[in-house]
Amino acid sequence: MRVARGLLLLGMLLVPASLPSPAAADHGNAAEAFRRAWERTDILVSTGEVDRTWMWGPAPITGVIHEPYAESENGVRNVQYYDKSRMEITHLSADRDSEWYVTNGLHAS
């Protein structure tokens, strides 16, 4: 009986640790949103259709990263770094179809 209770308690402790966090669960959605934002702005530079500087850069230099940010939901925001700037998703519950779902930020120095 003690062993069974011990195993049940151990299972209850381990299961929550194995579940993805809300930010991690949104990882794929963030990557898609970042791709769409890049295509809306920088694909024209990439293909030579416009003659202007990059807004973000030619390609991401990181994957999606979950950075601590006190003012966001769950205390983290999704970011992806590019050469010129970084993309940020601070409010995961915002309208994903909004032009402003993905915002930009400067690289930290």
C-alpha positions in Angstrom: 0.0 0.0 0.0 2.8 2.4 0.9 4.6 1.6 -2.4 1.4 2.3 -4.4 0.9 5.6 -2.7 4.5 6.5 -3.2 4.3 5.7 -6.9 1.0 7.7 -7.2 2.6 10.7 -5.6 5.7 10.4 -7.8 3.5 10.3 -10.9 1.5 13.3 -9.7 4.8 15.2 -9.4 6.3 14.2 -12.7 3.3 14.6 -15.0 3.0 18.4 -14.7 6.8 18.8 -15.4 6.4 16.8 -18.6 3.6 18.9 -20.0 4.5 21.8 -22.3 4.2 25.3 -21.0 1.7 27.6 -22.7 4.6 29.5 -24.3 6.2 26.2 -25.5 2.8 25.0 -26.9 2.6 28.3 -28.9 6.1 27.7 -30.4 4.8 26.6 -33.8 2.2 29.4 -34.0 4.9 31.9 -33.2 7.2 30.6 -36.0 4.3 30.8 -38.5 3.5 34.4 -37.4 7.1 35.4 -37.7 7.3 33.9 -41.1 4.2 35.8 -42.3 5.5 39.1 -40.9 8.9 38.6 -42.7 7.1 37.8 -46.0 4.9 40.8 -45.7 7.9 43.2 -45.3 11.2 41.7 -46.4 10.4 39.1 -49.1 10.3 42.0 -51.6 13.8 43.0 -50.7 15.0 39.4 -50.9 13.6 39.0 -54.4 14.9 42.4 -55.6 11.4 43.7 -56.3 12.1 46.8 -54.1 15.3 48.7 -53.6 15.3 49.5 -49.9 17.0 48.2 -46.8 15.8 45.2 -44.8 13.3 45.7 -42.0 14.4 42.5 -40.3 17.1 40.9 -42.3 17.5 38.2 -45.0 16.8 35.3 -42.6 16.3 34.6 -38.9 19.5 34.0 -37.0 17.7 32.1 -34.2 14.7 29.9 -33.8 11.8 31.0 -31.7 13.0 31.9 -28.2 10.9 32.3 -25.0 12.3 35.3 -23.1 11.2 36.3 -19.7 9.0 39.5 -19.8 7.0 40.5 -16.8 4.3 42.5 -18.7 3.3 39.6 -21.0 1.0 36.7 -20.4 2.6 33.9 -18.4 5.7 36.1 -17.9 7.3 35.2 -21.2 7.2 36.5 -24.8 8.2 34.8 -28.0 11.0 36.4 -29.9 13.1 35.6 -33.0 16.3 37.4 -33.8 17.2 38.7 -37.3 20.3 40.7 -38.4 18.6 44.1 -38.2 16.0 43.7 -35.5 14.0 41.1 -33.6 10.4 40.0 -33.9 8.3 39.8 -30.7 5.0 38.3 -29.7 4.1 39.7 -26.3 0.4 39.0 -26.1 -0.3 35.4 -27.2 -4.0 35.8 -26.9 -4.1 38.8 -29.3 -5.7 38.6 -32.8 -3.2 36.5 -34.8 -4.5 38.0 -38.0 -3.7 41.5 -36.9 -0.8 43.3 -38.7 0.4 44.2 -35.2 0.4 40.7 -33.6 4.1 40.6 -34.3 6.0 43.7 -33.3 9.7 44.5 -33.4 12.3 45.3 -30.9 15.9 46.3 -30.9 18.7 43.9 -30.1 19.8 44.1 -26.5 23.4 45.4 -26.2 
